[in-house]
Amino acid sequence: MTHPPFTEPLPVDAALPALCAALAARSAAVLVAPPGAGKTTRVPLVLRDEAWCGGRIIVLEPRRLAARAAAARMADTLGESVGETVGLRVRLETRVSRKTRIEVVTEGVFTRMILDDPALEGVSAVLFDEFHERSLDADLGLALAIEAQEGLREDLRLLVMSATLDGARVAALLGDAPVIESEGRAFPVETRYLGRTPGRRIEDEVADAVVAALGAEAGSLLVFLPGQGEIRRVAEMLDARIRDPRVDVAALYGTLERAEQDRAIAPAPAGRRKVVLATSIAETSLTIAGVRVVIDSGLARVPRYEPDIGLTRLETVRVSRASADQRRGRAGRTEPGVCYRLWEEAGNGALEPFARPEILTADLAPLLLDCAAWGLSDPTRLRLIDPPPSAALAEARRLLVEIDALDGGGRLTPTGRHLHDLPLPPRLARMVLAAGAAAGTAAEIAAVLVERGLGGSGTDLVERLERFRADRSRRASDMRRAAAGWARQAAAAGLPAEVAEDEPGALVALAYPDRIARARGKAGEFLLANGRGAFVEPADRLAREPFLAVAEIAGGGACARIVLAAPITPTGIEAVAGHHIEDVEEVVFDRAARALRARKLRRLGALVLAQQPLAVPPDEVSAAVLARGVAAVGIDGLPWTKGQQQLRGRVAFLRRAEGEPWPDLTDEALARNVEDWLAPHIVGVTGLAGIDAGHLDAALRSLVPWELMRRLDAEAPTHFEAPTGSRIPVDYGGEEGPSIALRVQELFGLDRHPTLAGGRVPLILELLSPAHRPIQITRDLPGFWRGSWAGVRADLRGRYPKHPWPEDPVSAAPTTRAKPRGT
């Protein structure tokens, strides 16, 4: 079929004949075309005139801004307004008519469309634009469209379009669909690597780069930053530093009013330049006229779901190589350009090739609920490029069963049907449905949470609600109407109310009971019921609240930043989370006091809501807690006697000499097994001070069986009996081995070296003078008598003439005395 002539040729035009032929012969195709090729606005206009296309074409875009821009560009090409041949359907805005042949919709809107009408009556083709972004809605929408095509609509055409995409994987998903590639057209872009200064804020680095680029380059600038906060701070810096009155600074992010977004993407007036500070929203589907300089921070802010605690938080991450290339390409859309990157060139190798698909990092409760509405209890049966992670899927199923959205078999319940009918995430839908008379406030809270930026950017949800209610902008008015509609739906559902008062904090807790938080430690520090730490700035009004219900959180690690929260009263906590609250009695070890403390707790997850002291019960559980506390402060802190320490040393000596069956009585081993050997002997003791030598003696002897104890006395005696009859304690604590110290005269007459361990180990002898000064250490007494004794004897005779120093000590009698007077 012939197509109307277009006044402006686009690079994708060369690929259109092959694309049209492919879709004439097949029900699916993949189009890979680089940024600037024109696929978004040219392909739908061409396909509407194909012979097979008697109905509407649905074009999916990842964001509202991209959808509005695409619809406006196509309508302008036809010399019409949006709502005629080309229509638009996004949240808060629907512009379609009976004349509409092409509908540009966001991916989430399409999911609703196909769930409401699985056959997609009157639709000839569905085009998935910028599919490389791999949002959860895009993956699900494509999977459902494939199922609809295979089971209900063999004539339905599916086209997946992208700039950076593994076309082969998508083509395989579509039944080995043909892949058409467009060469595209891009002007050369010079890349300059500026690096980063360690410890310096990204906003300062970006502001420096912008000022330098304005002085070195012509044209307008597109600056990529991770989020709205950074954009605001950089804008403030540039307002103070840019002296040229011909330079305009504009912000571009998803929650801006539409008029502000339009101002950002409009060409700069003649004779003026523009600096557009944007999030990742400007990576694809948009061409900002006049931009030939890109400054890339290399960062993006993305949601990350943690299934172990059921928490989605915002995380700042490095962009992928594909995203960095998309950003760089923005500088060469209309003329040669330059891209400044705020990292070292060597850092490119550390970038991931592509951004992680949202299905691998997102809360899967909405996906699971949509699948149940589709009639499918197991999402893994869908034709998905990447299977959903099992842990996140299990957590999503647990949540939906807990809020009565799904039954045990994964099927939608009546409550789940009402939840799904509300165009909100499941937790927020439940909040609205369970709010009873407070459904209006609950719906307004949901509006503030799903439409970012409403009511400002403060952390206090109550203040944001007040600003939202007073906001007279079109976006706020549209959201108030939407919220009123949700509240009416909730009233019509007639589900039992779970809150009695119109308290924002309690309503937030209906959606997120695991994010009820209690103040702790320093001002602004909080502990969430899920065990995670979080904070607000100490100067923030919320920092003084004893309890918060946290709606949104950012950052990771041990302590994340609270982005949005509302105060909640103890009464509100009881009303909302009462069925999760437990009354428990516990015994804990107070490390400072080194004693047990018993208390009765009213606990919500990791939070202690109330407590009262109790007497420590004299039972085995308390004894085990005390034993663990002893191990924590150190086994060496026990009141060991010298005899007990020696016993441990004797056993350790034989364990080194023989190995098993001698037990390990080192501090480390005793700490590991403290509940086994110590706890049974300290039942009724409430602190470290109450443990005495008797407890330890019984505990140690329980570790050394009777037969080993009998061998112990024979093979590792406590004392050595010298030939004089003296009993010398054996020191088993030395690194070289067991030893004794005694005067050399007491060993006269001994012709064999003393041994231990059944004769296997020599006893180390530290020989002393009559004044108890060391003169020799030996492990071979006969060798000492034969060798060194002569020299030692000569020295001792001179220093101690009153003592006997025989030439042959083996034949001499041992003694402890000096020579009798007169001898």
C-alpha positions in Angstrom: 0.0 0.0 0.0 1.2 3.5 -0.7 1.7 5.9 2.1 1.2 9.7 2.2 4.4 11.7 1.5 6.2 13.1 4.6 7.8 16.5 4.3 10.7 15.5 6.5 12.7 12.4 5.6 13.8 10.3 8.6 16.5 7.6 8.8 14.0 4.9 9.6 12.3 5.4 6.3 14.8 3.1 4.6 13.7 0.2 6.9 10.0 0.7 6.4 9.5 -1.4 3.3 11.1 -4.4 5.0 9.1 -3.8 8.1 5.8 -3.5 6.3 6.6 -6.7 4.3 7.4 -8.5 7.5 4.1 -7.5 9.2 2.1 -8.3 6.1 3.4 -11.8 6.2 3.8 -12.4 9.9 2.0 -11.5 13.1 5.1 -10.1 14.9 8.4 -8.3 14.2 11.2 -6.6 16.0 12.6 -3.2 14.9 16.0 -2.1 16.1 16.7 1.5 15.4 19.2 3.9 17.1 18.1 7.1 18.8 17.0 9.8 16.4 16.0 7.3 13.7 12.3 8.5 14.0 10.8 5.1 14.7 8.4 6.4 17.4 6.6 8.9 15.2 7.0 7.5 11.7 6.2 3.7 12.1 2.7 4.1 13.5 1.7 6.6 10.8 2.9 4.2 8.1 1.4 1.0 9.6 -2.1 2.5 9.9 -2.4 2.5 6.1 -1.5 -1.2 5.7 -4.1 -3.5 4.3 -4.3 -5.6 7.5 -4.8 -2.6 9.7 -8.5 -1.9 9.8 -8.5 -1.0 13.5 -6.6 1.1 16.0 -2.8 0.9 16.6 -1.8 1.1 20.2 1.7 2.6 20.8 3.2 2.0 24.3 5.7 4.5 25.8 7.5 4.1 29.1 6.6 7.5 30.4 3.8 10.1 30.2 6.2 12.8 29.0 7.4 10.5 26.1 3.8 9.6 25.3 2.6 13.2 25.1 5.6 14.2 23.0 5.1 11.3 20.6 1.4 12.0 20.2 2.0 15.7 19.7 4.7 15.1 17.1 2.6 12.6 15.1 -0.5 14.9 15.2 1.6 17.8 14.1 2.9 15.7 11.1 -0.7 15.2 10.1 -1.6 18.9 10.6 -4.0 17.9 13.4 -4.5 18.2 17.1 -4.0 15.3 19.6 -7.3 13.6 20.0 -8.1 13.3 16.3 -6.3 10.7 14.2 -3.6 10.4 16.9 -5.0 10.1 20.5 -3.4 9.9 23.9 -4.3 7.9 27.0 -2.1 8.4 30.1 -2.9 8.8 33.8 -4.7 12.1 34.4 -5.2 12.7 30.6 -7.3 11.0 27.9 -7.6 12.6 24.5 -9.3 10.2 22.0 -12.3 10.4 19.7 -14.2 8.2 17.2 -11.7 9.5 14.6 -8.7 8.1 16.5 -6.7 5.4 14.7 -3.4 5.6 16.7 -3.5 5.7 20.6 -0.3 6.5 22.4 -0.5 5.0 25.9 1.8 4.4 28.8 2.8 0.8 29.6 0.7 0.7 32.8 -2.4 1.9 31.0 -2.0 -0.8 28.4 -1.9 -3.5 31.1 -5.2 -2.2 32.4 -6.6 -2.2 28.8 -5.7 -5.8 28.0 -6.9 -7.1 31.4 -10.2 -5.4 30.9 -10.4 -6.6 27.3 -8.2 -9.6 26.6 -9.3 -9.8 23.0 -8.3 -6.1 22.4 -11.4 -5.7 20.2 -10.9 -3.1 17.5 -7.1 -3.1 17.8 -5.0 -4.2 14.9 -1.5 -3.8 16.3 0.3 -3.1 19.5 3.7 -1.4 19.3 6.1 -1.6 22.2 8.4 1.4 21.9 11.7 1.8 23.8 11.3 -1.8 25.0 15.0 -1.9 26.1 14.0 -0.1 29.3 12.4 -3.4 30.3 9.8 -2.0 32.8 7.7 -4.6 34.6 4.6 -3.3 32.9 6.2 -3.6 29.4 7.3 -7.2 30.1 3.9 -8.1 31.5 2.1 -6.3 28.7 4.1 -8.1 26.0 3.5 -11.5 27.7 -0.3 -10.9 27.9 -0.4 -9.6 24.3 1.4 -12.8 23.1 -1.2 -14.9 25.0 -4.1 -12.9 23.5 -2.6 -13.3 20.1 -2.2 -17.0 20.4 -5.5 -17.8 22.1 -7.9 -15.1 20.9 -6.5 -12.9 18.1 -4.4 -14.6 15.5 -4.7 -11.4 13.4 -3.2 -9.1 16.0 0.2 -7.7 15.1 2.9 -7.2 17.7 5.9 -5.0 17.0 8.7 -4.5 19.5 10.9 -1.4 18.9 14.0 -0.3 20.6 17.3 1.5 20.2 19.5 -0.8 22.2 18.1 -4.3 22.5 19.1 -7.9 22.2 16.8 -8.4 19.2 17.4 -12.1 19.0 16.0 -12.8 22.5 12.9 -10.8 21.8 12.5 -12.4 18.4 12.7 -15.8 19.9 10.0 -14.8 22.4 7.8 -13.8 19.5 8.2 -17.2 17.7 11.3 -16.4 15.8 9.9 -13.1 14.4 11.9 -11.3 11.8 14.3 -8.6 13.0 14.6 -5.4 10.9 17.4 -3.0 11.6 17.6 0.7 10.8 21.0 2.3 10.4 19.7 5.6 11.7 21.5 8.8 11.5 23.7 10.5 14.1 26.2 13.3 14.0 29.6 12.7 15.5 29.9 13.3 19.2 33.2 13.9 20.9 33.5 12.3 24.4 35.5 14.0 27.1 36.1 12.3 30.5 36.3 14.8 33.4 36.6 12.2 36.2 35.4 12.8 39.8 37.1 14.3 42.8 36.7 11.9 45.8 34.6 13.2 48.6 33.1 16.0 46.5 29.3 16.2 45.9 28.1 15.3 42.5 26.1 18.6 42.4 29.3 20.6 42.7 31.0 18.6 40.0 28.1 19.0 37.6 27.8 22.7 38.3 31.5 23.2 37.5 31.1 21.2 34.3 28.1 23.2 33.2 29.9 26.6 33.7 32.9 25.3 31.9 30.9 23.9 28.9 28.9 27.2 28.6 32.2 29.0 28.1 33.8 26.5 25.8 30.9 25.3 23.6 28.0 26.7 21.6 24.4 25.5 21.7 22.2 24.3 24.5 23.1 21.8 27.2 21.3 18.6 28.4 22.5 17.6 31.9 21.7 14.2 33.4 21.3 13.9 37.1 20.0 11.1 39.3 16.9 12.8 40.8 14.8 15.8 41.6 16.9 16.8 44.7 20.1 17.0 42.8 18.4 19.0 40.0 17.1 21.5 42.4 20.5 22.0 44.1 22.4 22.3 40.8 19.8 24.8 39.5 20.4 27.0 42.6 24.1 26.9 42.1 23.8 27.8 38.4 21.4 30.7 39.2 24.2 32.1 41.4 27.1 31.4 39.0 25.8 32.0 35.4 26.2 35.7 34.5 25.0 35.5 30.9 21.3 36.7 30.8 20.8 34.8 27.6 21.1 31.4 29.3 17.9 29.8 30.7 18.0 27.0 33.2 15.1 24.5 33.1 14.3 21.3 35.0 12.9 18.1 33.5 11.6 15.2 35.6 8.5 13.1 35.7 6.6 15.0 38.4 6.8 18.5 36.9 3.7 20.2 35.8 3.1 19.6 32.1 3.6 23.2 31.2 7.1 23.1 32.9 8.0 19.9 31.0 6.9 21.5 27.7 9.0 24.6 28.5 12.0 22.3 29.1 11.8 20.4 25.8 10.8 23.4 23.7 13.6 24.9 21.5 15.5 27.9 23.0 14.2 31.2 21.6 16.4 32.8 19.0 19.5 34.3 20.5 19.2 32.4 23.7 20.7 29.2 25.1 19.2 26.6 27.4 20.5 24.3 30.2 18.1 21.4 30.8 18.7 19.6 34.0 17.0 16.2 33.6 16.7 12.7 35.1 16.8 9.6 33.0 13.4 10.6 31.6 15.3 12.4 28.8 17.3 9.4 27.7 14.8 8.2 25.1 11.8 9.2 23.0 12.6 12.9 23.3 14.5 15.3 21.1 15.3 18.7 22.6 16.0 21.0 19.8 19.3 22.9 19.9 21.1 20.6 22.3 24.6 19.8 21.2 26.3 19.4 24.6 25.5 16.6 27.1 26.9 16.5 30.6 26.4 13.0 32.2 26.7 12.5 35.9 26.7 8.7 35.2 24.1 8.2 37.9 20.4 7.2 38.0 17.9 6.7 40.8 16.0 3.4 40.6 13.6 1.5 42.9 15.1 -1.6 44.5 12.8 -4.2 46.3 14.1 -6.2 49.2 11.8 -9.3 49.6 13.3 -10.3 52.9 11.9 -7.2 54.5 9.1 -6.3 52.0 10.6 -2.9 51.4 11.1 -0.9 48.1 13.6 1.8 48.5 15.1 4.3 46.1 18.8 3.7 45.3 21.3 5.8 43.4 23.3 3.6 41.0 25.7 3.9 38.2 24.1 3.9 34.7 24.6 1.0 32.3 26.8 1.3 29.2 23.7 1.3 27.1 22.1 4.2 29.0 25.4 6.1 28.9 25.5 5.7 25.1 21.8 6.8 24.9 22.6 9.9 26.9 25.7 10.6 24.8 23.7 10.2 21.6 21.4 13.1 22.6 24.3 15.5 21.8 24.3 14.4 18.1 20.7 14.4 17.2 20.7 17.5 15.0 24.4 18.5 14.6 27.9 17.5 15.8 28.2 17.7 19.6 30.2 16.9 22.7 29.5 14.8 25.7 31.2 15.4 29.1 31.3 12.3 31.3 31.9 12.7 35.0 34.0 9.5 35.3 37.3 8.2 34.0 37.4 6.5 30.7 38.8 3.4 32.4 35.6 3.2 34.4 33.5 2.2 31.3 34.6 -1.4 31.8 32.9 -1.5 35.2 29.5 -0.4 33.8 26.9 -3.1 33.3 26.1 -3.6 29.6 22.3 -3.0 30.2 20.2 -1.8 33.0 18.7 -4.6 35.1 15.2 -5.5 34.0 12.6 -4.2 36.5 11.2 -7.7 36.9 14.4 -8.7 38.7 14.4 -5.9 41.2 10.8 -4.9 41.7 8.0 -5.7 44.2 6.1 -8.4 42.3 2.8 -8.1 44.2 1.2 -6.0 41.3 2.4 -8.5 38.8 1.0 -11.4 40.7 -2.3 -9.6 41.2 -2.6 -8.8 37.5 -1.8 -12.4 36.7 -4.6 -13.6 39.0 -7.0 -11.2 37.3 -5.9 -12.7 34.0 -6.7 -16.1 35.4 -3.2 -17.3 35.9 -1.9 -18.2 39.4 1.7 -18.8 38.3 3.4 -16.0 36.4 6.3 -18.2 35.4 4.0 -19.8 32.9 3.9 -16.5 31.0 6.1 -15.8 28.0 8.6 -13.6 29.9 12.1 -12.8 28.7 13.4 -13.1 32.3 11.7 -15.3 34.9 10.7 -13.5 38.1 12.9 -14.2 41.1 11.4 -16.9 43.3 12.1 -15.1 46.6 10.3 -11.9 45.4 7.5 -14.0 44.0 7.1 -15.9 47.3 7.0 -12.6 49.3 4.5 -11.1 46.9 2.2 -14.2 47.2 2.6 -14.1 51.1 1.5 -10.4 51.1 -1.5 -10.9 48.8 -2.7 -13.8 50.8 -2.3 -11.9 54.0 -4.4 -9.0 52.7 -7.0 -11.4 51.4 -6.3 -10.6 47.7 -5.5 -14.2 46.8 -6.7 -17.5 48.3 -4.3 -20.4 49.1 -4.4 -21.5 45.4 -3.3 -18.1 44.1 -6.8 -17.3 42.8 -8.3 -13.8 43.1 -10.7 -13.4 46.0 -13.7 -11.0 46.1 -11.5 -8.6 48.1 -8.8 -9.1 45.6 -11.2 -8.2 42.8 -11.9 -4.9 44.5 -8.2 -4.3 45.1 -7.5 -4.9 41.4 -10.2 -2.6 40.3 -8.4 0.3 41.9 -5.6 1.6 39.7 -3.2 1.5 42.7 -0.4 -0.8 44.0 -2.0 -3.5 46.2 -0.9 -2.1 49.5 -2.3 1.3 48.7 -5.5 -0.2 47.3 -6.0 -2.1 50.5 -5.4 1.1 52.5 -8.2 2.9 50.6 -10.6 -0.1 50.8 -10.0 -0.6 54.5 -10.2 3.1 55.5 -14.0 3.1 56.0 -15.1 6.7 56.7 -11.5 7.9 56.2 -11.4 6.6 52.6 -11.2 10.2 51.3 -8.0 10.9 53.2 -6.6 7.5 52.3 -7.3 8.1 48.7 -5.5 11.5 48.9 -2.5 9.8 50.6 -2.4 7.3 47.7 -2.5 10.2 45.2 0.5 11.9 46.9 2.4 8.6 46.9 1.7 7.5 43.3 2.0 11.0 41.8 5.4 12.1 43.0 5.9 15.8 43.9 2.3 16.5 44.8 2.3 18.7 47.9 6.1 19.5 47.6 9.1 17.4 48.7 9.0 17.6 52.5 9.2 14.5 54.7 6.0 15.3 56.6 3.0 13.6 54.9 0.5 15.7 56.9 2.1 18.9 55.5 2.1 17.5 52.0 -1.5 16.6 52.2 -2.4 20.2 53.3 -0.4 21.6 50.3 -1.9 19.1 47.9 -5.4 20.1 49.0 -4.6 23.8 48.5 -2.8 23.3 45.2 -4.9 24.7 42.3 -2.7 23.4 39.5 -4.2 21.3 36.8 -2.2 18.2 37.9 -3.3 18.5 41.5 -7.0 19.1 40.5 -6.8 16.0 38.2 -5.4 13.9 41.1 -8.0 15.2 43.5 -10.7 14.0 41.1 -9.0 10.7 40.7 -8.7 10.3 44.5 -12.4 11.1 44.9 -13.2 8.4 42.4 -11.1 5.9 44.3 -12.9 6.8 47.5 -16.3 6.2 45.8 -15.1 2.8 44.6 -14.1 2.0 48.2 -17.4 3.0 49.6 -19.2 0.9 46.9 -17.0 -2.2 47.8 -18.4 -2.0 51.4 -15.4 -3.8 53.0 -15.1 -3.6 56.8 -13.3 -0.6 58.1 -10.0 -1.2 59.9 -9.4 2.3 61.3 -11.8 4.4 63.5 -10.1 7.8 63.0 -9.1 9.9 60.1 -5.4 9.8 61.1 -2.9 9.9 58.2 -0.3 7.9 60.2 -2.7 5.1 60.9 -3.8 5.1 57.3 -0.2 4.8 56.0 0.3 1.9 58.5 -2.7 0.1 57.0 -0.6 -0.1 53.8 2.8 -0.6 55.5 2.5 -2.1 59.0 6.1 -3.3 58.6 7.2 0.4 58.4 5.8 1.6 61.7 8.9 3.1 63.4 9.9 4.1 66.9 12.4 6.7 67.9 15.7 5.5 69.3 19.1 6.9 70.3 19.9 10.3 68.8 17.3 12.7 67.5 16.0 11.7 64.1 17.0 8.0 64.4 14.3 5.4 64.1 13.9 1.6 64.1 11.3 0.1 61.8 9.1 -2.8 62.7 10.9 -4.8 59.9 14.2 -4.4 61.8 15.7 -1.8 59.5 17.1 1.5 60.8 16.1 4.8 59.2 16.6 8.5 59.9 15.4 12.0 59.3 17.5 15.1 59.7 17.7 16.2 63.4 16.2 19.6 62.5 13.2 18.0 60.8 9.9 18.3 62.8 9.4 14.5 62.5 12.7 13.9 64.4 10.8 14.7 67.6 8.0 12.2 67.1 8.0 9.0 69.2 6.4 7.0 66.5 6.2 7.3 62.7 4.5 5.5 59.9 7.0 5.5 57.0 5.6 5.7 53.5 8.8 6.1 51.5 12.4 5.4 52.2 15.7 5.9 50.3 19.2 4.5 50.5 20.5 1.2 51.8 22.8 -0.1 54.5 22.2 -0.1 58.2 20.3 3.2 58.2 18.2 4.5 55.3 16.8 8.0 54.9 13.1 8.6 55.5 11.6 10.4 52.5 8.0 10.6 53.6 6.3 9.7 56.8 3.5 10.7 59.2 3.3 10.7 63.0 1.2 7.8 64.4 -0.2 7.5 68.0 0.0 4.3 70.1 -3.8 4.1 69.7 -3.4 4.2 66.0 -0.8 1.5 66.1 -3.0 -0.7 68.2 -6.0 -0.1 65.8 -4.1 -0.9 62.6 -1.5 -3.5 63.7 -3.1 -5.0 66.7 -3.3 -8.5 65.1 0.5 -8.3 64.5 1.3 -7.2 68.1 2.6 -9.9 70.4 2.7 -10.0 74.2 5.9 -11.9 75.2 8.0 -12.4 78.2 11.7 -12.5 77.8 14.9 -12.9 79.8 18.0 -11.0 78.5 21.5 -10.5 79.6 22.4 -7.0 80.7 26.0 -6.7 79.6 26.6 -3.6 81.6 25.3 -5.1 84.9 26.5 -8.6 83.9 23.2 -9.9 85.1 19.9 -11.2 83.8 16.9 -9.0 83.4 13.3 -10.3 82.8 10.6 -8.2 81.3 7.2 -8.4 79.7 7.1 -6.9 76.2 4.4 -5.7 73.9 6.1 -6.1 70.6 5.4 -5.3 66.9 8.1 -7.0 64.8 11.4 -5.5 65.9 9.7 -2.7 67.9 9.1 -2.7 71.7 5.9 -0.7 72.2 5.7 -1.2 76.0 7.5 -3.2 78.7 7.4 -3.9 82.4 10.1 -5.7 84.6 9.5 -9.2 85.9 11.4 -11.5 88.3 13.9 -13.7 86.6 12.4 -17.3 86.5 14.8 -19.9 87.9 14.7 -22.2 85.0 16.8 -23.8 82.3 15.9 -21.0 79.8 17.3 -18.3 82.1 20.4 -20.4 82.8 21.0 -20.7 79.0 20.7 -16.9 78.6 23.1 -16.3 81.4 25.5 -18.8 79.9 25.4 -17.0 76.5 26.0 -13.7 78.3 29.0 -15.1 80.1 30.4 -16.2 76.7 29.8 -12.7 75.3 31.7 -10.9 78.0 34.5 -13.5 78.0 35.1 -16.9 79.6 38.1 -15.5 81.3 35.8 -13.3 83.3 34.6 -16.3 85.3 36.0 -16.7 88.9 38.3 -19.6 88.1 40.4 -20.9 91.0 44.1 -21.8 90.5 43.1 -25.4 90.8 40.5 -25.1 88.0 42.9 -23.3 85.8 45.4 -26.0 86.4 42.8 -28.7 85.6 42.1 -27.1 82.3 45.8 -26.9 81.6 46.3 -30.6 82.5 43.5 -31.6 80.2 44.9 -29.3 77.4 48.3 -30.9 77.8 47.0 -34.4 77.4 44.8 -33.3 74.5 48.0 -32.0 72.7 49.9 -35.2 73.5 47.1 -37.7 72.7 44.2 -35.9 71.0 40.8 -37.5 71.5 39.1 -38.4 73.8 40.4 -35.5 75.9 38.0 -32.5 75.7 38.9 -29.0 74.4 38.7 -26.7 77.5 40.2 -23.6 75.8 38.3 -20.3 76.2 37.2 -20.4 72.6 35.8 -24.0 72.9 34.1 -23.3 76.2 32.4 -20.2 74.7 31.1 -22.1 71.7 29.5 -24.8 73.9 28.7 -22.7 77.0 25.0 -23.7 77.0 26.0 -27.4 77.2 28.6 -27.4 80.0 27.8 -24.4 82.1 24.0 -23.7 81.9 22.9 -27.0 83.6 25.0 -26.0 86.7 23.8 -22.4 87.1 20.0 -22.8 87.2 18.7 -20.2 89.6 21.7 -18.0 89.3 20.8 -14.5 88.0 24.2 -12.9 87.3 27.9 -13.4 86.8 28.5 -12.5 90.4 26.4 -15.5 91.5 28.6 -18.0 89.8 31.2 -19.4 92.2 33.9 -22.0 92.3 31.5 -24.7 93.2 29.5 -24.1 90.0 32.6 -24.1 87.9 34.0 -27.2 89.6 30.9 -29.2 88.9 30.7 -27.9 85.3 34.3 -28.7 84.5 34.1 -32.2 85.9 31.0 -32.9 83.8 33.3 -32.3 80.8 35.9 -34.9 82.0 34.4 -38.3 82.5 35.4 -40.4 85.5 37.7 -42.8 83.6 39.5 -39.8 82.1 39.7 -38.1 85.5 41.4 -41.3 86.9 44.0 -41.2 84.0 44.4 -37.5 84.5 45.8 -37.9 88.0 48.2 -40.6 86.8 49.4 -39.0 83.5 49.1 -35.3 84.4 49.4 -35.0 88.2 48.9 -31.8 89.9 52.3 -32.0 91.7 55.7 -33.6 91.3 57.1 -35.3 94.3 60.8 -34.6 94.6 63.2 -37.1 96.1 63.2 -35.0 99.2 59.4 -35.6 99.6 58.6 -32.0 98.6 55.4 -31.6 96.5 56.0 -29.1 93.7 52.9 -27.9 91.7 53.2 -28.5 88.0 52.7 -25.5 85.7 50.7 -26.7 82.7 50.3 -23.2 81.2 53.7 -22.7 79.6 54.1 -22.6 75.8 57.0 -25.1 75.9 55.1 -27.7 78.0 54.5 -28.7 81.6 57.2 -27.5 84.0 58.3 -27.2 87.6 60.8 -25.0 89.3 62.8 -26.4 92.3 66.2 -26.2 93.9 68.7 -28.5 92.3 69.7 -30.1 95.6 66.3 -31.7 95.9 67.0 -33.8 92.8 70.3 -35.4 94.0 70.1 -39.1 93.7 67.7 -39.0 90.8 69.1 -40.9 87.8 66.0 -40.7 85.5 64.3 -37.6 84.0 60.7 -37.1 85.3 58.0 -37.7 82.7 54.3 -37.3 82.2 51.6 -38.8 79.9 52.7 -42.3 80.7 56.4 -41.6 80.1 55.8 -39.9 76.7 56.5 -36.3 77.6 59.5 -35.1 79.6 58.7 -32.7 82.5 60.6 -29.4 82.0 62.8 -28.8 85.0 63.8 -25.2 85.9 66.7 -25.8 88.3 67.1 -23.2 91.0 70.0 -22.1 93.3 69.5 -22.2 97.1 68.4 -18.6 96.7 65.8 -19.7 94.2 67.5 -18.1 91.3 67.4 -20.0 87.9 70.6 -21.8 87.0 69.5 -24.2 84.2 66.4 -25.5 82.3 66.6 -29.1 81.2 64.6 -31.9 79.6 67.4 -34.4 80.2 68.5 -34.6 83.9 70.9 -37.5 83.5 72.6 -35.6 80.6 72.8 -32.5 82.8 74.5 -34.5 85.6 77.0 -35.9 83.1 77.7 -32.7 81.2 76.9 -29.2 82.6 76.9 -30.1 86.3 80.6 -29.8 86.7 80.6 -26.2 85.6 77.5 -25.3 87.5 78.9 -27.0 90.6 82.0 -24.9 90.5 80.0 -21.7 90.3 77.6 -22.8 93.1 80.4 -23.9 95.5 81.8 -20.4 95.3 78.5 -18.6 95.8 77.0 -21.0 98.3 79.8 -22.6 100.2 77.6 -23.7 103.1 75.6 -26.1 100.8 76.8 -29.6 99.7 77.8 -29.8 96.0 78.8 -33.4 95.3 80.9 -34.4 92.3 78.5 -37.3 91.7 74.9 -36.0 92.4 73.4 -39.3 91.3 74.9 -41.1 94.3 74.3 -38.2 96.7 71.3 -37.8 99.0 68.8 -35.2 98.1 68.5 -32.3 100.6 66.8 -29.1 101.3 69.3 -27.9 103.9 72.8 -26.5 104.1 75.7 -28.6 105.5 75.7 -29.0 109.3 77.9 -26.6 111.2 81.5 -27.6 111.4 81.5 -29.7 108.2 
